[in-house]
């Protein structure tokens, strides 16, 4: 018997008996738990594993979380006891769907789309079709039950990418609701903080407070990756704002320390900060003009405190120029 056929038959048999557990094991024994530093284990991050696998980190984390939930129930070993390449006896395939949460998708044909989505979720299509035929009952369940509402929210989010009409309607509802606008602003802030931390890991560079791009030291990259791994382990319904703020503050502190420790970099940072302030001031002063105001309107517009504040600004600028000229002549 050719070795390739034997190997295929063996792997098929493993999957037939264990289902997704076979692949979850590969993740569990190769991906290090969140927060564990890279130097303490030969395992890799979920993002690195996904890159090697040619898939998304989200997909890897769905298998990771399924194993984590099963480990909490004592069904499978904890991550820490599994080394890369380890083999164990796996649970049966029908247990898998109790722990794994997949993503649903659809097609353009309504009935077929519902059937395929139901099968992908491991439920009978008749149940999903029955719900689809009674939207009023679905609405009542969403209004009355937080769990149903959360399931509906996740389904809507999965559909937004392929449904421009729904996307436009959701956006319109958000901008018309003050509480939702505030929530979106908070999430945007959290997203920006996470992007800042994530770019350190992915690009190996970091932006300083003054806007310079510098190479991120190894310690900074490891700290950023540690925080990201902790955030990746959070369940979808857990708030990430506090975790993102902590990660952002931590890496920003390390960036500031990196700048202060390097004399040349410190000078470049202060120069960049000064230029940034100078550009903002220049733009502001360019707007201080009365070219479109005639003489009669001038008396009505001008007030005493305007002139006083401009004189104070002029004095501050003169002081700054004197300091620069003195430094230049001294050098």
Phi and psi in degrees as GROMACS dihedral restraints (atoms count N, CA, C in turn):
[ dihedral_restraints ]
;  ai    aj    ak    al  type     phi  dphi    fc
    3     4     5     6     1   -57.4    20    10
    4     5     6     7     1   142.3    20    10
    6     7     8     9     1   -61.3    20    10
    7     8     9    10     1   -36.6    20    10
    9    10    11    12     1   -61.7    20    10
   10    11    12    13     1   -39.3    20    10
   12    13    14    15     1   -69.3    20    10
   13    14    15    16     1   -41.9    20    10
   15    16    17    18     1   -60.4    20    10
   16    17    18    19     1   -43.4    20    10
   18    19    20    21     1   -65.4    20    10
   19    20    21    22     1   -44.2    20    10
   21    22    23    24     1   -61.1    20    10
   22    23    24    25     1   -42.8    20    10
   24    25    26    27     1   -63.9    20    10
   25    26    27    28     1   -40.3    20    10
   27    28    29    30     1   -64.1    20    10
   28    29    30    31     1   -46.7    20    10
   30    31    32    33     1   -66.1    20    10
   31    32    33    34     1   -36.0    20    10
   33    34    35    36     1   -65.1    20    10
   34    35    36    37     1   -40.8    20    10
   36    37    38    39     1   -64.2    20    10
   37    38    39    40     1   -39.7    20    10
   39    40    41    42     1   -61.9    20    10
   40    41    42    43     1   -44.6    20    10
   42    43    44    45     1   -68.6    20    10
   43    44    45    46     1   -39.1    20    10
   45    46    47    48     1   -60.8    20    10
   46    47    48    49     1   -35.7    20    10
   48    49    50    51     1   -82.8    20    10
   49    50    51    52     1   -34.6    20    10
   51    52    53    54     1  -115.4    20    10
   52    53    54    55     1   -14.1    20    10
   54    55    56    57     1    62.1    20    10
   55    56    57    58     1  -134.7    20    10
   57    58    59    60     1   -66.8    20    10
   58    59    60    61     1   -14.8    20    10
   60    61    62    63     1   -58.7    20    10
   61    62    63    64     1   -32.6    20    10
   63    64    65    66     1   -61.6    20    10
   64    65    66    67     1   -38.2    20    10
   66    67    68    69     1   -84.5    20    10
   67    68    69    70     1   -32.2    20    10
   69    70    71    72     1   -62.4    20    10
   70    71    72    73     1   -34.8    20    10
   72    73    74    75     1   -62.3    20    10
   73    74    75    76     1   -40.3    20    10
   75    76    77    78     1   -61.5    20    10
   76    77    78    79     1   -37.5    20    10
   78    79    80    81     1   -71.2    20    10
   79    80    81    82     1   -46.3    20    10
   81    82    83    84     1   -62.1    20    10
   82    83    84    85     1   -34.8    20    10
   84    85    86    87     1   -90.9    20    10
   85    86    87    88     1    -6.7    20    10
   87    88    89    90     1  -115.9    20    10
   88    89    90    91     1   -23.3    20    10
   90    91    92    93     1  -100.9    20    10
   91    92    93    94     1   128.1    20    10
   93    94    95    96     1   -78.0    20    10
   94    95    96    97     1   147.0    20    10
   96    97    98    99     1   -61.6    20    10
   97    98    99   100     1   152.4    20    10
   99   100   101   102     1   -60.2    20    10
  100   101   102   103     1   138.4    20    10
  102   103   104   105     1    88.7    20    10
  103   104   105   106     1   -12.7    20    10
  105   106   107   108     1   -81.5    20    10
  106   107   108   109     1   123.1    20    10
  108   109   110   111     1   -60.1    20    10
  109   110   111   112     1   151.2    20    10
  111   112   113   114     1   -63.1    20    10
  112   113   114   115     1   -31.6    20    10
  114   115   116   117     1   -75.2    20    10
  115   116   117   118     1   -11.2    20    10
  117   118   119   120     1   -93.3    20    10
  118   119   120   121     1    -4.6    20    10
  120   121   122   123     1  -152.1    20    10
  121   122   123   124     1   156.7    20    10
  123   124   125   126     1   -86.0    20    10
  124   125   126   127     1    -4.0    20    10
  126   127   128   129     1   -72.1    20    10
  127   128   129   130     1   165.0    20    10
  129   130   131   132     1  -116.5    20    10
  130   131   132   133     1   168.6    20    10
  132   133   134   135     1   -73.1    20    10
  133   134   135   136     1   160.9    20    10
  135   136   137   138     1   -60.5    20    10
  136   137   138   139     1   -36.0    20    10
  138   139   140   141     1   -67.4    20    10
  139   140   141   142     1   -40.8    20    10
  141   142   143   144     1   -67.3    20    10
  142   143   144   145     1   -42.0    20    10
  144   145   146   147     1   -61.8    20    10
  145   146   147   148     1   -42.4    20    10
  147   148   149   150     1   -63.1    20    10
  148   149   150   151     1   -39.3    20    10
  150   151   152   153     1   -61.9    20    10
  151   152   153   154     1   -41.3    20    10
  153   154   155   156     1   -67.8    20    10
  154   155   156   157     1   -33.0    20    10
  156   157   158   159     1   -82.2    20    10
  157   158   159   160     1   -16.7    20    10
  159   160   161   162     1    74.8    20    10
  160   161   162   163     1    33.3    20    10
  162   163   164   165     1  -137.3    20    10
  163   164   165   166     1  -176.3    20    10
  165   166   167   168     1   -83.8    20    10
  166   167   168   169     1   153.8    20    10
  168   169   170   171     1   -65.7    20    10
  169   170   171   172     1   -30.1    20    10
  171   172   173   174     1   -61.0    20    10
  172   173   174   175     1   -41.8    20    10
  174   175   176   177     1   -64.3    20    10
  175   176   177   178     1   -42.9    20    10
  177   178   179   180     1   -61.4    20    10
  178   179   180   181     1   -42.2    20    10
  180   181   182   183     1   -69.0    20    10
  181   182   183   184     1   -25.9    20    10
  183   184   185   186     1   -66.3    20    10
  184   185   186   187     1   -39.7    20    10
  186   187   188   189     1   -69.1    20    10
  187   188   189   190     1   -39.7    20    10
  189   190   191   192     1   -60.9    20    10
  190   191   192   193     1   -46.2    20    10
  192   193   194   195     1   -69.5    20    10
  193   194   195   196     1   -33.5    20    10
  195   196   197   198     1   -61.9    20    10
  196   197   198   199     1   -43.4    20    10
  198   199   200   201     1   -65.3    20    10
  199   200   201   202     1   -39.7    20    10
  201   202   203   204     1   -62.1    20    10
  202   203   204   205     1   -43.6    20    10
  204   205   206   207     1   -64.6    20    10
  205   206   207   208     1   -41.4    20    10
  207   208   209   210     1   -67.0    20    10
  208   209   210   211     1   -36.1    20    10
  210   211   212   213     1   -65.1    20    10
  211   212   213   214     1   -37.3    20    10
  213   214   215   216     1   -62.5    20    10
  214   215   216   217     1   -31.3    20    10
  216   217   218   219     1   -87.4    20    10
  217   218   219   220     1    -0.9    20    10
  219   220   221   222     1    79.7    20    10
  220   221   222   223     1    14.5    20    10
  222   223   224   225     1   -77.2    20    10
  223   224   225   226     1   -37.6    20    10
  225   226   227   228     1  -133.0    20    10
  226   227   228   229     1   164.0    20    10
  228   229   230   231     1   -68.7    20    10
  229   230   231   232     1   158.3    20    10
  231   232   233   234     1   -69.5    20    10
  232   233   234   235     1   156.9    20    10
  234   235   236   237     1   -56.5    20    10
  235   236   237   238     1   -40.9    20    10
  237   238   239   240     1   -61.7    20    10
  238   239   240   241     1   -24.4    20    10
  240   241   242   243     1   -89.3    20    10
  241   242   243   244     1    -1.1    20    10
  243   244   245   246     1  -107.5    20    10
  244   245   246   247     1   126.0    20    10
  246   247   248   249     1  -102.9    20    10
  247   248   249   250     1   156.1    20    10
  249   250   251   252     1   -52.6    20    10
  250   251   252   253     1   130.5    20    10
  252   253   254   255     1    89.8    20    10
  253   254   255   256     1    -5.2    20    10
  255   256   257   258     1   -66.1    20    10
  256   257   258   259     1   143.9    20    10
  258   259   260   261     1  -118.6    20    10
  259   260   261   262     1   135.4    20    10
  261   262   263   264     1  -138.3    20    10
  262   263   264   265     1   168.6    20    10
  264   265   266   267     1   -79.2    20    10
  265   266   267   268     1   125.1    20    10
  267   268   269   270     1   -98.4    20    10
  268   269   270   271     1   154.4    20    10
  270   271   272   273     1   -64.1    20    10
  271   272   273   274     1   168.2    20    10
  273   274   275   276     1   -73.6    20    10
  274   275   276   277     1   159.4    20    10
  276   277   278   279     1   -61.6    20    10
  277   278   279   280     1   -36.6    20    10
  279   280   281   282     1   -70.1    20    10
  280   281   282   283     1   -12.1    20    10
  282   283   284   285     1   -82.0    20    10
  283   284   285   286     1   -21.0    20    10
  285   286   287   288     1   -58.1    20    10
  286   287   288   289     1   -46.7    20    10
  288   289   290   291     1   -66.1    20    10
  289   290   291   292     1   -15.2    20    10
  291   292   293   294     1   -72.5    20    10
  292   293   294   295     1   -19.5    20    10
  294   295   296   297     1  -116.8    20    10
  295   296   297   298     1   -24.2    20    10
  297   298   299   300     1   -91.6    20    10
  298   299   300   301     1   132.6    20    10
  300   301   302   303     1  -112.5    20    10
  301   302   303   304     1   114.7    20    10
  303   304   305   306     1   -99.1    20    10
  304   305   306   307     1   175.4    20    10
  306   307   308   309     1  -103.1    20    10
  307   308   309   310     1   140.3    20    10
  309   310   311   312     1   -95.5    20    10
  310   311   312   313     1   153.9    20    10
  312   313   314   315     1  -146.6    20    10
  313   314   315   316     1   169.1    20    10
  315   316   317   318     1  -138.5    20    10
  316   317   318   319     1   175.1    20    10
  318   319   320   321     1  -121.8    20    10
  319   320   321   322     1  -177.7    20    10
  321   322   323   324     1   -78.9    20    10
  322   323   324   325     1   -20.7    20    10
  324   325   326   327     1   -90.5    20    10
  325   326   327   328     1   119.0    20    10
  327   328   329   330     1   -58.8    20    10
  328   329   330   331     1   -55.3    20    10
  330   331   332   333     1   -62.7    20    10
  331   332   333   334     1   -44.2    20    10
  333   334   335   336     1   -65.7    20    10
  334   335   336   337     1   -37.6    20    10
  336   337   338   339     1   -63.6    20    10
  337   338   339   340     1   -44.5    20    10
  339   340   341   342     1   -65.2    20    10
  340   341   342   343     1   -41.5    20    10
  342   343   344   345     1   -62.5    20    10
  343   344   345   346     1   -47.8    20    10
  345   346   347   348     1   -64.5    20    10
  346   347   348   349     1   -39.8    20    10
  348   349   350   351     1   -65.3    20    10
  349   350   351   352     1   -40.0    20    10
  351   352   353   354     1   -64.3    20    10
  352   353   354   355     1   -43.6    20    10
  354   355   356   357     1   -63.5    20    10
  355   356   357   358     1   -38.1    20    10
  357   358   359   360     1   -65.1    20    10
  358   359   360   361     1   -29.2    20    10
  360   361   362   363     1   -88.8    20    10
  361   362   363   364     1    -2.4    20    10
  363   364   365   366     1    79.0    20    10
  364   365   366   367     1    25.0    20    10
  366   367   368   369     1  -121.5    20    10
  367   368   369   370     1   163.7    20    10
  369   370   371   372     1   -71.4    20    10
  370   371   372   373     1   133.0    20    10
  372   373   374   375     1   -57.1    20    10
  373   374   375   376     1   -32.2    20    10
  375   376   377   378     1   -60.6    20    10
  376   377   378   379     1   -35.1    20    10
  378   379   380   381     1   -64.3    20    10
  379   380   381   382     1   -47.0    20    10
  381   382   383   384     1   -65.5    20    10
  382   383   384   385     1   -40.2    20    10
  384   385   386   387     1   -65.6    20    10
  385   386   387   388     1   -36.5    20    10
  387   388   389   390     1   -63.8    20    10
  388   389   390   391     1   -42.1    20    10
  390   391   392   393     1   -64.8    20    10
  391   392   393   394     1   -41.9    20    10
  393   394   395   396     1   -63.9    20    10
  394   395   396   397     1   -28.9    20    10
  396   397   398   399     1   -80.9    20    10
  397   398   399   400     1    -7.4    20    10
  399   400   401   402     1  -133.0    20    10
  400   401   402   403     1    72.1    20    10
  402   403   404   405     1   -59.3    20    10
  403   404   405   406     1   -31.1    20    10
  405   406   407   408     1   -65.0    20    10
  406   407   408   409     1   -39.8    20    10
  408   409   410   411     1   -65.3    20    10
  409   410   411   412     1   -38.6    20    10
  411   412   413   414     1   -63.2    20    10
  412   413   414   415     1   -43.2    20    10
  414   415   416   417     1   -60.5    20    10
  415   416   417   418     1   -43.8    20    10
  417   418   419   420     1   -62.0    20    10
  418   419   420   421     1   -40.9    20    10
  420   421   422   423     1   -66.4    20    10
  421   422   423   424     1   -38.9    20    10
  423   424   425   426     1   -65.5    20    10
  424   425   426   427     1   -43.1    20    10
  426   427   428   429     1   -67.2    20    10
  427   428   429   430     1   -32.4    20    10
  429   430   431   432     1   -93.1    20    10
  430   431   432   433     1   -27.3    20    10
  432   433   434   435     1  -123.6    20    10
  433   434   435   436     1   118.5    20    10
  435   436   437   438     1   -58.1    20    10
  436   437   438   439     1   -37.6    20    10
  438   439   440   441     1   -63.4    20    10
  439   440   441   442     1   -42.7    20    10
  441   442   443   444     1   -65.8    20    10
  442   443   444   445     1   -39.8    20    10
  444   445   446   447     1   -61.9    20    10
  445   446   447   448     1   -40.2    20    10
  447   448   449   450     1   -66.6    20    10
  448   449   450   451     1   -40.8    20    10
  450   451   452   453     1   -62.8    20    10
  451   452   453   454     1   -39.2    20    10
  453   454   455   456     1   -65.5    20    10
  454   455   456   457     1   -40.8    20    10
  456   457   458   459     1   -60.9    20    10
  457   458   459   460     1   -45.1    20    10
  459   460   461   462     1   -63.7    20    10
  460   461   462   463     1   -40.4    20    10
  462   463   464   465     1   -64.1    20    10
  463   464   465   466     1   -41.1    20    10
  465   466   467   468     1   -63.5    20    10
  466   467   468   469     1   -41.5    20    10
  468   469   470   471     1   -63.8    20    10
  469   470   471   472     1   -38.1    20    10
  471   472   473   474     1   -66.6    20    10
  472   473   474   475     1   -28.9    20    10
  474   475   476   477     1   -87.3    20    10
  475   476   477   478     1   -21.6    20    10
  477   478   479   480     1   -55.4    20    10
  478   479   480   481     1   -37.6    20    10
  480   481   482   483     1   -63.7    20    10
  481   482   483   484     1   -25.5    20    10
  483   484   485   486     1  -113.3    20    10
  484   485   486   487     1     4.5    20    10
  486   487   488   489     1  -128.8    20    10
  487   488   489   490     1    89.8    20    10
  489   490   491   492     1   -63.4    20    10
  490   491   492   493     1   -31.3    20    10
  492   493   494   495     1   -66.3    20    10
  493   494   495   496     1   -45.3    20    10
  495   496   497   498     1   -64.1    20    10
  496   497   498   499     1   -40.1    20    10
  498   499   500   501     1   -61.3    20    10
  499   500   501   502     1   -44.7    20    10
  501   502   503   504     1   -64.7    20    10
  502   503   504   505     1   -42.1    20    10
  504   505   506   507     1   -63.7    20    10
  505   506   507   508     1   -41.7    20    10
  507   508   509   510     1   -64.0    20    10
  508   509   510   511     1   -42.8    20    10
  510   511   512   513     1   -62.7    20    10
  511   512   513   514     1   -40.4    20    10
  513   514   515   516     1   -64.9    20    10
  514   515   516   517     1   -42.5    20    10
  516   517   518   519     1   -63.7    20    10
  517   518   519   520     1   -36.9    20    10
  519   520   521   522     1   -66.6    20    10
  520   521   522   523     1   -48.0    20    10
  522   523   524   525     1   -69.2    20    10
  523   524   525   526     1   -17.5    20    10
  525   526   527   528     1   -92.7    20    10
  526   527   528   529     1    -2.5    20    10
  528   529   530   531     1  -119.6    20    10
  529   530   531   532     1   115.6    20    10
  531   532   533   534     1   -58.4    20    10
  532   533   534   535     1   -45.8    20    10
  534   535   536   537     1   -61.6    20    10
  535   536   537   538     1   -38.9    20    10
  537   538   539   540     1   -69.1    20    10
  538   539   540   541     1   -38.1    20    10
  540   541   542   543     1   -61.7    20    10
  541   542   543   544     1   -40.9    20    10
  543   544   545   546     1   -65.2    20    10
  544   545   546   547     1   -41.0    20    10
  546   547   548   549     1   -63.8    20    10
  547   548   549   550     1   -40.3    20    10
  549   550   551   552     1   -64.1    20    10
  550   551   552   553     1   -39.8    20    10
  552   553   554   555     1   -62.5    20    10
  553   554   555   556     1   -41.5    20    10
  555   556   557   558     1   -64.5    20    10
  556   557   558   559     1   -42.9    20    10
  558   559   560   561     1   -66.9    20    10
  559   560   561   562     1   -34.4    20    10
  561   562   563   564     1   -64.6    20    10
  562   563   564   565     1   -39.9    20    10
  564   565   566   567     1   -62.4    20    10
  565   566   567   568     1   -45.3    20    10
  567   568   569   570     1   -61.7    20    10
  568   569   570   571     1   -43.3    20    10
  570   571   572   573     1   -61.7    20    10
  571   572   573   574     1   -39.9    20    10
  573   574   575   576     1   -64.2    20    10
  574   575   576   577     1   -40.0    20    10
  576   577   578   579     1   -65.3    20    10
  577   578   579   580     1   -41.7    20    10
  579   580   581   582     1   -66.6    20    10
  580   581   582   583     1   -38.8    20    10
  582   583   584   585     1   -61.5    20    10
  583   584   585   586     1   -40.1    20    10
  585   586   587   588     1   -60.7    20    10
  586   587   588   589     1   -45.9    20    10
  588   589   590   591     1   -69.0    20    10
  589   590   591   592     1   -41.0    20    10
  591   592   593   594     1   -66.2    20    10
  592   593   594   595     1   -37.0    20    10
  594   595   596   597     1   -65.4    20    10
  595   596   597   598     1   -30.0    20    10
  597   598   599   600     1   -61.4    20    10
  598   599   600   601     1   -41.9    20    10
  600   601   602   603     1   -71.9    20    10
  601   602   603   604     1   -45.2    20    10
  603   604   605   606     1   -78.4    20    10
  604   605   606   607     1   -37.0    20    10
  606   607   608   609     1  -103.5    20    10
  607   608   609   610     1   -17.6    20    10
  609   610   611   612     1    72.5    20    10
  610   611   612   613     1    12.7    20    10
  612   613   614   615     1  -126.9    20    10
  613   614   615   616     1   162.1    20    10
  615   616   617   618     1  -143.7    20    10
  616   617   618   619     1   147.5    20    10
  618   619   620   621     1   -96.0    20    10
  619   620   621   622     1   128.4    20    10
  621   622   623   624     1   -77.7    20    10
  622   623   624   625     1   167.0    20    10
  624   625   626   627     1   -55.4    20    10
  625   626   627   628     1   -30.4    20    10
  627   628   629   630     1   -86.0    20    10
  628   629   630   631     1    -1.1    20    10
  630   631   632   633     1    98.3    20    10
  631   632   633   634     1     4.8    20    10
  633   634   635   636     1   -76.2    20    10
  634   635   636   637     1   147.4    20    10
  636   637   638   639     1  -103.2    20    10
  637   638   639   640     1   122.2    20    10
  639   640   641   642     1  -128.5    20    10
  640   641   642   643     1   160.9    20    10
  642   643   644   645     1   -68.9    20    10
  643   644   645   646     1   130.7    20    10
  645   646   647   648     1   -79.5    20    10
  646   647   648   649     1   127.2    20    10
  648   649   650   651     1   -60.1    20    10
  649   650   651   652     1   157.2    20    10
  651   652   653   654     1   -56.8    20    10
  652   653   654   655     1   -43.3    20    10
  654   655   656   657     1   -61.3    20    10
  655   656   657   658     1   -36.0    20    10
  657   658   659   660     1   -69.2    20    10
  658   659   660   661     1   -42.6    20    10
  660   661   662   663     1   -62.9    20    10
  661   662   663   664     1   -41.9    20    10
  663   664   665   666     1   -66.0    20    10
  664   665   666   667     1   -38.5    20    10
  666   667   668   669     1   -66.1    20    10
  667   668   669   670     1   -40.5    20    10
  669   670   671   672     1   -64.4    20    10
  670   671   672   673     1   -43.2    20    10
  672   673   674   675     1   -65.9    20    10
  673   674   675   676     1   -36.0    20    10
  675   676   677   678     1   -62.3    20    10
  676   677   678   679     1   -45.2    20    10
  678   679   680   681     1   -65.3    20    10
  679   680   681   682     1   -40.9    20    10
  681   682   683   684     1   -64.2    20    10
  682   683   684   685     1   -38.4    20    10
  684   685   686   687     1   -65.2    20    10
  685   686   687   688     1   -35.2    20    10
  687   688   689   690     1   -66.2    20    10
  688   689   690   691     1   -42.0    20    10
  690   691   692   693     1   -68.3    20    10
  691   692   693   694     1   -37.1    20    10
  693   694   695   696     1   -62.7    20    10
  694   695   696   697     1   -26.3    20    10
  696   697   698   699     1   -79.8    20    10
  697   698   699   700     1   -13.4    20    10
  699   700   701   702     1   -65.5    20    10
  700   701   702   703     1   143.6    20    10
  702   703   704   705     1   -70.7    20    10
  703   704   705   706     1   160.2    20    10
  705   706   707   708     1   -62.2    20    10
  706   707   708   709     1   -28.8    20    10
  708   709   710   711     1   -88.9    20    10
  709   710   711   712     1     2.4    20    10
  711   712   713   714     1   -89.6    20    10
  712   713   714   715     1   142.0    20    10
  714   715   716   717     1   -72.3    20    10
  715   716   717   718     1   133.1    20    10
  717   718   719   720     1  -102.2    20    10
  718   719   720   721     1    -6.8    20    10
  720   721   722   723     1   -56.2    20    10
  721   722   723   724     1   -49.8    20    10
  723   724   725   726     1   -65.5    20    10
  724   725   726   727     1   -39.5    20    10
  726   727   728   729     1   -66.7    20    10
  727   728   729   730     1   -41.2    20    10
  729   730   731   732     1   -64.8    20    10
  730   731   732   733     1   -41.3    20    10
  732   733   734   735     1   -62.4    20    10
  733   734   735   736     1   -42.8    20    10
  735   736   737   738     1   -63.9    20    10
  736   737   738   739     1   -43.0    20    10
  738   739   740   741     1   -63.2    20    10
  739   740   741   742     1   -44.8    20    10
  741   742   743   744     1   -62.6    20    10
  742   743   744   745     1   -47.7    20    10
  744   745   746   747     1   -62.6    20    10
  745   746   747   748     1   -39.2    20    10
  747   748   749   750     1   -64.0    20    10
  748   749   750   751     1   -47.9    20    10
  750   751   752   753     1   -73.2    20    10
  751   752   753   754     1   -32.1    20    10
  753   754   755   756     1   -65.1    20    10
  754   755   756   757     1   -37.5    20    10
  756   757   758   759     1   -63.8    20    10
  757   758   759   760     1   -42.5    20    10
  759   760   761   762     1   -66.7    20    10
  760   761   762   763     1   -35.4    20    10
  762   763   764   765     1   -64.1    20    10
  763   764   765   766     1   -45.3    20    10
  765   766   767   768     1   -61.5    20    10
  766   767   768   769     1   -40.4    20    10
  768   769   770   771     1   -65.8    20    10
  769   770   771   772     1   -38.4    20    10
  771   772   773   774     1   -61.8    20    10
  772   773   774   775     1   -42.7    20    10
  774   775   776   777     1   -64.9    20    10
  775   776   777   778     1   -45.1    20    10
  777   778   779   780     1   -67.4    20    10
  778   779   780   781     1   -29.0    20    10
  780   781   782   783     1   -76.9    20    10
  781   782   783   784     1   -18.9    20    10
  783   784   785   786     1  -107.9    20    10
  784   785   786   787     1   108.2    20    10
  786   787   788   789     1   -55.7    20    10
  787   788   789   790     1   -44.9    20    10
  789   790   791   792     1   -65.5    20    10
  790   791   792   793     1   -43.1    20    10
  792   793   794   795     1   -66.2    20    10
  793   794   795   796     1   -35.3    20    10
  795   796   797   798     1   -63.8    20    10
  796   797   798   799     1   -41.2    20    10
  798   799   800   801     1   -66.1    20    10
  799   800   801   802     1   -43.7    20    10
  801   802   803   804     1   -61.5    20    10
  802   803   804   805     1   -37.8    20    10
  804   805   806   807     1   -65.8    20    10
  805   806   807   808     1   -43.7    20    10
  807   808   809   810     1   -68.4    20    10
  808   809   810   811     1   -35.8    20    10
  810   811   812   813     1   -64.6    20    10
  811   812   813   814     1   -44.5    20    10
  813   814   815   816     1   -63.2    20    10
  814   815   816   817     1   -39.6    20    10
  816   817   818   819     1   -64.5    20    10
  817   818   819   820     1   -40.5    20    10
  819   820   821   822     1   -65.1    20    10
  820   821   822   823     1   -45.3    20    10
  822   823   824   825     1   -60.7    20    10
  823   824   825   826     1   -39.2    20    10
  825   826   827   828     1   -63.0    20    10
  826   827   828   829     1   -45.8    20    10
  828   829   830   831     1   -64.3    20    10
  829   830   831   832     1   -37.8    20    10
  831   832   833   834     1   -65.2    20    10
  832   833   834   835     1   -40.6    20    10
  834   835   836   837     1   -64.6    20    10
  835   836   837   838     1   -40.9    20    10
  837   838   839   840     1   -64.9    20    10
  838   839   840   841     1   -42.6    20    10
  840   841   842   843     1   -64.9    20    10
  841   842   843   844     1   -40.9    20    10
  843   844   845   846     1   -60.4    20    10
  844   845   846   847     1   -45.0    20    10
  846   847   848   849     1   -62.5    20    10
  847   848   849   850     1   -40.5    20    10
  849   850   851   852     1   -65.3    20    10
  850   851   852   853     1   -42.5    20    10
  852   853   854   855     1   -69.2    20    10
  853   854   855   856     1   -31.1    20    10
  855   856   857   858     1   -64.2    20    10
  856   857   858   859     1   -24.3    20    10
  858   859   860   861     1   -86.6    20    10
  859   860   861   862     1    -9.8    20    10
  861   862   863   864     1   -83.8    20    10
  862   863   864   865     1    81.5    20    10
  864   865   866   867     1  -142.3    20    10
  865   866   867   868     1   150.5    20    10
  867   868   869   870     1  -116.8    20    10
  868   869   870   871     1    29.2    20    10
  870   871   872   873     1   -61.4    20    10
  871   872   873   874     1   -31.2    20    10
  873   874   875   876     1   -96.0    20    10
  874   875   876   877     1    12.8    20    10
  876   877   878   879     1  -113.2    20    10
  877   878   879   880     1   129.1    20    10
  879   880   881   882     1   -84.5    20    10
  880   881   882   883     1   172.0    20    10
  882   883   884   885     1   -61.0    20    10
  883   884   885   886     1   -36.3    20    10
  885   886   887   888     1   -68.0    20    10
  886   887   888   889     1   -36.2    20    10
  888   889   890   891     1   -76.5    20    10
  889   890   891   892     1   -23.5    20    10
  891   892   893   894     1   -58.2    20    10
  892   893   894   895     1   -44.0    20    10
  894   895   896   897     1   -63.1    20    10
  895   896   897   898     1   -33.4    20    10
  897   898   899   900     1   -75.6    20    10
  898   899   900   901     1   -29.2    20    10
  900   901   902   903     1   -83.4    20    10
  901   902   903   904     1   -45.2    20    10
  903   904   905   906     1   -71.2    20    10
  904   905   906   907     1   135.0    20    10
  906   907   908   909     1  -125.9    20    10
  907   908   909   910     1   160.9    20    10
  909   910   911   912     1   -60.1    20    10
  910   911   912   913     1   -41.0    20    10
  912   913   914   915     1   -68.7    20    10
  913   914   915   916     1   -21.7    20    10
  915   916   917   918     1   -62.2    20    10
  916   917   918   919     1   -51.4    20    10
  918   919   920   921     1   -62.2    20    10
  919   920   921   922     1   -40.3    20    10
  921   922   923   924     1   -63.2    20    10
  922   923   924   925     1   -44.3    20    10
  924   925   926   927     1   -67.4    20    10
  925   926   927   928     1   -36.4    20    10
  927   928   929   930     1   -66.6    20    10
  928   929   930   931     1   -38.9    20    10
  930   931   932   933     1   -64.6    20    10
  931   932   933   934     1   -37.7    20    10
  933   934   935   936     1   -65.9    20    10
  934   935   936   937     1   -39.9    20    10
  936   937   938   939     1   -65.0    20    10
  937   938   939   940     1   -41.1    20    10
  939   940   941   942     1   -60.9    20    10
  940   941   942   943     1   -41.1    20    10
  942   943   944   945     1   -65.7    20    10
  943   944   945   946     1   -40.4    20    10
  945   946   947   948     1   -64.6    20    10
  946   947   948   949     1   -40.4    20    10
  948   949   950   951     1   -66.4    20    10
  949   950   951   952     1   -41.4    20    10
  951   952   953   954     1   -61.6    20    10
  952   953   954   955     1   -41.5    20    10
  954   955   956   957     1   -62.5    20    10
  955   956   957   958     1   -42.0    20    10
  957   958   959   960     1   -64.6    20    10
  958   959   960   961     1   -43.5    20    10
  960   961   962   963     1   -62.6    20    10
  961   962   963   964     1   -42.6    20    10
  963   964   965   966     1   -60.9    20    10
  964   965   966   967     1   -42.4    20    10
  966   967   968   969     1   -63.8    20    10
  967   968   969   970     1   -40.8    20    10
  969   970   971   972     1   -67.2    20    10
  970   971   972   973     1   -42.8    20    10
  972   973   974   975     1   -64.0    20    10
  973   974   975   976     1   -40.1    20    10
  975   976   977   978     1   -64.0    20    10
  976   977   978   979     1   -43.1    20    10
  978   979   980   981     1   -65.8    20    10
  979   980   981   982     1   -38.8    20    10
  981   982   983   984     1   -68.3    20    10
  982   983   984   985     1   -42.3    20    10
  984   985   986   987     1   -69.4    20    10
  985   986   987   988     1   -33.5    20    10
  987   988   989   990     1   -69.3    20    10
  988   989   990   991     1   -30.7    20    10
